[in-house]
Amino acid sequence: MASYVVKRLFTILPTLLGASLLVFLFIHFIPGNPASVLLGDAATPEDIAALTRELGLDQPLYIQFFAWLWNVLNGDLGTSIFFRAPVTSVIADGAETSVLLAIFTMFWIVSFGVPLGIISATWHGTWIDQLTAGGAMLFASVPTFWLGLYLILIFSVGLGWLPSSGYPSISDDGGLANLRYLILPSLTLAAPNAALITRLIRASMLDVQRQDHVRTARAKGLHSARVVLKHIFRNSLIAVTAAFGFTFAMLVSEAVVTETVFSLPGIGRLVVQSILRRDYPVIQGIMLTIVFFYISVNFLIDLLYAWLDPRISLK
């Protein structure tokens, strides 16, 4: 196990380096100049050229890349062109919203996806199974922006129970009560992912319950609930673990549409705004952070596999 952890840690740096290079080249090949975006349509060519030199964007790409990479290795992600603030602080401002939104979303996914998957597999072939599977297919197919707008119409405009947009920080007036702003966005984001988890758990449990150890447990006269939860559901989690991990990791990228619909000041919306503003340092910093997050989640999933199934040996 220790040797495996060391090997994986040594693969992180080359992966981050390759990803940072691809992101750097991609965003610099997008048409547009940050200087012209900042100065507006009334700017003269001389003003744009002067600001371009001030930002260091007139230098060759390889010089810009290695200068940025050297700063990253020293713990500095650069300064935002638009906000004129450190990229780390800009990312931190949106991190609270995105992290809490992801946690809320995972709560709904586990609360709805797991029980429905168990119910569907337990009553396989019945009307309950058909209803659950059909509902999962429906929510997996519904666009998140459409679902979000209808949730706003029902619970915000119609019933007036929940706010329709924005998110005041929990450090502002209102405290934890401000978390109610994330209920509708998290439900919107959770719907298709919960449907996916439901279908995966159903399929995995149906596969496990055909195995010999399940038939042996039933032959011993064990209570059906114990057979389902201990012998079928627990063993089916091995196949679903990766889906849980990558679902959590993908919530940042999937949240772009949801954060736009609900006007949330999160990382996903910040990425879109930074691309439109050609704010290169912010885009590079966010992408590097997301890549590191994906790598970390993948690493934790591998460790969780070994914990769930003692037969798996990590070397």
C-alpha positions in Angstrom: 0.0 0.0 0.0 2.7 2.5 0.9 4.6 1.9 -2.3 1.4 2.4 -4.3 0.8 5.7 -2.5 4.3 6.9 -3.3 4.0 5.9 -7.0 0.7 7.7 -7.3 2.1 10.9 -5.7 4.9 10.9 -8.2 2.5 10.8 -11.1 0.6 13.9 -9.9 3.3 16.5 -10.9 3.6 15.3 -14.6 -0.2 15.1 -14.9 -0.6 18.7 -13.6 2.2 19.9 -15.9 0.7 18.4 -19.0 -2.8 19.6 -18.1 -1.5 23.1 -17.4 0.3 23.2 -20.7 -2.8 22.2 -22.6 -5.0 24.7 -20.8 -2.4 27.5 -21.3 -2.2 26.8 -25.1 -6.0 26.4 -25.5 -7.0 29.7 -23.8 -4.2 31.7 -25.6 -5.4 30.4 -29.0 -8.9 31.8 -28.3 -9.4 35.0 -30.4 -9.4 38.2 -28.4 -7.1 40.3 -26.3 -7.6 40.9 -22.6 -6.4 44.4 -23.0 -9.1 45.3 -25.5 -11.7 43.7 -23.3 -10.6 45.7 -20.3 -10.4 49.0 -22.1 -13.6 48.7 -24.1 -14.6 49.7 -27.6 -13.4 53.3 -27.2 -9.8 52.3 -26.6 -7.2 53.4 -29.2 -4.7 50.9 -30.7 -1.9 52.7 -28.7 -3.8 52.2 -25.4 -4.4 48.5 -26.1 -0.7 48.0 -27.1 0.5 49.7 -23.9 -1.7 47.6 -21.6 -0.7 44.5 -23.5 3.0 45.2 -22.8 2.1 46.1 -19.1 0.4 42.7 -18.7 3.3 40.9 -20.4 1.1 39.5 -23.1 3.4 40.7 -25.9 6.1 38.2 -25.0 6.4 34.8 -26.8 4.0 32.1 -25.4 6.8 29.9 -24.1 8.2 32.7 -22.0 4.7 33.5 -20.7 4.1 29.8 -19.9 7.4 29.2 -18.0 7.0 32.5 -16.1 3.6 31.4 -15.0 4.8 27.9 -14.2 7.6 29.2 -12.1 5.2 31.3 -10.1 2.9 28.3 -9.6 5.8 26.2 -8.3 6.4 29.0 -5.8 2.8 29.0 -4.7 1.6 32.0 -6.7 -1.2 31.5 -9.2 -0.8 35.0 -10.5 -2.9 38.1 -10.5 -6.4 38.4 -12.1 -6.4 40.8 -15.1 -9.9 41.8 -14.5 -10.2 41.9 -10.7 -6.6 43.1 -10.1 -6.4 40.7 -7.2 -4.5 37.4 -6.5 -6.0 34.5 -8.3 -6.1 32.5 -5.1 -8.4 35.0 -3.4 -10.6 35.2 -6.5 -11.0 31.4 -6.5 -11.6 31.4 -2.7 -14.4 33.9 -3.1 -16.3 31.4 -5.3 -15.2 28.3 -3.6 -17.6 28.6 -0.7 -20.6 28.6 -3.0 -19.4 25.7 -5.2 -18.2 23.5 -2.3 -21.5 23.9 -0.3 -23.5 23.4 -3.5 -21.6 20.1 -4.2 -22.1 18.9 -0.6 -25.9 19.7 -0.8 -26.1 18.0 -4.2 -24.3 14.8 -2.9 -26.7 14.8 0.1 -29.7 14.7 -2.3 -28.0 12.2 -4.6 -27.4 9.8 -1.7 -30.8 10.5 -0.1 -32.8 9.7 -3.2 -30.5 7.7 -5.5 -29.4 5.0 -3.1 -32.8 4.1 -1.6 -34.5 4.2 -5.0 -31.8 1.9 -6.5 -32.3 -0.6 -3.6 -36.1 -0.5 -4.0 -35.9 -1.0 -7.7 -33.5 -4.0 -7.5 -35.4 -5.6 -4.6 -38.7 -5.5 -6.4 -37.2 -6.2 -9.8 -39.8 -6.9 -12.5 -42.7 -5.4 -10.6 -44.6 -2.2 -11.2 -42.4 -0.5 -8.5 -39.3 -1.3 -10.5 -40.9 -0.1 -13.7 -42.0 3.2 -12.0 -38.6 3.8 -10.5 -36.7 3.0 -13.6 -39.0 5.2 -15.7 -38.6 8.1 -13.3 -34.8 7.7 -13.3 -34.8 7.8 -17.1 -37.0 10.8 -17.1 -34.9 12.9 -14.7 -31.7 11.7 -16.4 -33.1 13.2 -19.7 -34.4 16.5 -18.4 -32.1 19.5 -19.1 -30.9 21.0 -15.9 -31.7 24.6 -17.0 -35.3 23.6 -17.8 -35.7 21.8 -14.4 -34.1 24.8 -12.6 -36.5 27.3 -14.2 -39.5 25.2 -13.3 -38.4 24.8 -9.7 -38.1 28.5 -9.5 -41.6 29.0 -10.9 -43.1 26.5 -8.4 -41.2 27.0 -5.2 -40.1 30.7 -5.5 -42.7 32.4 -7.7 -45.7 30.2 -7.0 -45.3 29.1 -3.4 -42.8 31.7 -2.2 -41.0 29.1 0.0 -37.5 29.5 -1.3 -35.3 32.3 -2.9 -34.9 32.1 -6.6 -31.4 33.4 -7.1 -28.1 34.6 -5.5 -26.3 33.3 -2.4 -25.2 35.5 0.5 -22.2 34.0 2.3 -23.0 32.2 5.6 -20.6 34.8 7.2 -23.0 37.6 6.2 -26.2 38.5 8.1 -28.4 35.5 8.2 -25.7 32.9 8.9 -26.7 29.3 8.2 -30.1 30.5 7.2 -28.5 31.6 3.9 -28.1 28.0 3.0 -31.7 28.0 1.9 -30.5 29.7 -1.3 -28.7 26.5 -2.3 -31.7 24.1 -1.9 -33.2 24.7 -5.4 -29.8 24.7 -7.2 -28.7 21.6 -5.5 -31.9 19.8 -6.3 -31.6 20.8 -9.9 -28.0 19.6 -10.0 -28.8 16.4 -8.1 -31.8 15.2 -10.3 -29.8 13.7 -13.2 -27.0 12.4 -11.0 -29.4 10.8 -8.6 -31.1 9.1 -11.5 -27.7 7.8 -12.7 -26.8 6.4 -9.3 -30.3 4.8 -9.0 -29.7 2.9 -12.3 -26.2 1.9 -11.4 -27.1 0.5 -8.0 -30.1 -1.3 -9.5 -27.9 -2.9 -12.2 -25.1 -3.7 -9.7 -27.4 -5.3 -7.2 -29.2 -7.4 -9.8 -25.7 -8.7 -10.8 -24.7 -9.5 -7.3 -27.9 -11.2 -6.2 -27.2 -13.9 -8.9 -24.0 -14.9 -7.2 -23.6 -18.1 -5.1 -23.0 -16.4 -1.7 -26.4 -14.7 -2.0 -28.2 -17.9 -2.7 -26.4 -19.5 0.2 -27.5 -16.7 2.5 -31.1 -17.1 1.4 -30.8 -20.9 1.9 -29.7 -20.4 5.5 -33.0 -18.7 6.2 -31.5 -15.2 6.8 -34.0 -12.3 6.9 -34.5 -10.9 3.5 -33.6 -7.3 4.6 -30.3 -8.6 6.0 -29.6 -10.4 2.7 -30.4 -7.3 0.7 -28.4 -4.8 2.8 -25.4 -6.9 3.9 -24.9 -9.4 1.2 -26.2 -7.7 -1.9 -26.1 -3.9 -1.4 -22.7 -3.8 0.4 -21.0 -5.9 -2.4 -22.7 -3.8 -5.1 -21.0 -0.7 -3.7 -17.7 -1.8 -5.1 -18.9 -1.2 -8.6 -20.7 2.1 -7.7 -17.9 3.7 -5.7 -16.2 5.1 -8.8 -19.5 6.7 -9.9 -19.9 8.4 -6.6 -16.4 9.8 -6.7 -16.5 11.1 -10.2 -20.0 12.4 -9.8 -18.7 14.6 -6.9 -15.7 15.6 -8.9 -17.8 16.5 -12.0 -20.2 18.7 -10.0 -17.9 21.7 -10.5 -18.1 21.5 -14.3 -21.8 20.5 -14.3 -22.7 23.4 -12.1 -21.9 26.0 -14.8 -25.5 26.0 -16.1 -27.1 25.7 -12.7 -25.0 28.6 -11.3 -26.0 30.7 -14.3 -29.7 30.0 -13.9 -29.7 30.7 -10.2 -27.1 33.6 -10.4 -24.8 31.9 -7.9 -21.3 33.3 -7.4 -19.5 30.0 -7.8 -16.5 28.6 -9.6 -18.5 27.4 -12.6 -19.9 30.8 -13.3 -16.5 32.3 -12.6 -15.0 30.1 -15.4 -17.5 31.3 -17.9 -17.0 35.0 -17.0 -13.3 34.6 -17.0 -13.3 33.1 -20.5 -15.5 36.0 -21.8 -13.1 38.5 -20.2 -10.0 36.6 -21.4 -8.8 36.6 -17.8 -6.0 34.1 -18.5 -4.5 33.8 -14.9 -8.0 33.0 -13.4 -8.8 30.4 -16.1 -5.4 28.7 -15.7 -5.7 28.8 -11.9 -9.2 27.3 -11.8 -8.3 24.6 -14.4 -5.2 23.6 -12.5 -7.3 23.4 -9.2 -9.9 21.3 -10.9 -7.4 18.9 -12.4 -5.7 18.5 -9.0 -9.2 17.8 -7.5 -9.9 15.1 -10.1 -6.6 13.4 -9.5 -7.2 13.5 -5.7 -10.7 12.0 -6.1 -9.4 9.3 -8.4 -6.6 8.4 -5.9 -9.1 8.3 -3.0 -11.4 6.0 -5.0 -8.6 3.5 -5.6 -7.9 3.5 -1.8 -11.6 3.0 -1.1 -11.7 0.0 -3.5 -9.0 -1.7 -1.4 -10.9 -1.0 1.8 -14.3 -2.3 0.4 -12.8 -5.4 -1.2 -9.9 -7.1 0.7 -9.2 -9.1 -2.4 -7.9 -6.0 -4.2 -4.2 -5.5 -3.6 -2.6 -2.1 -4.3 1.1 -2.4 -5.1 
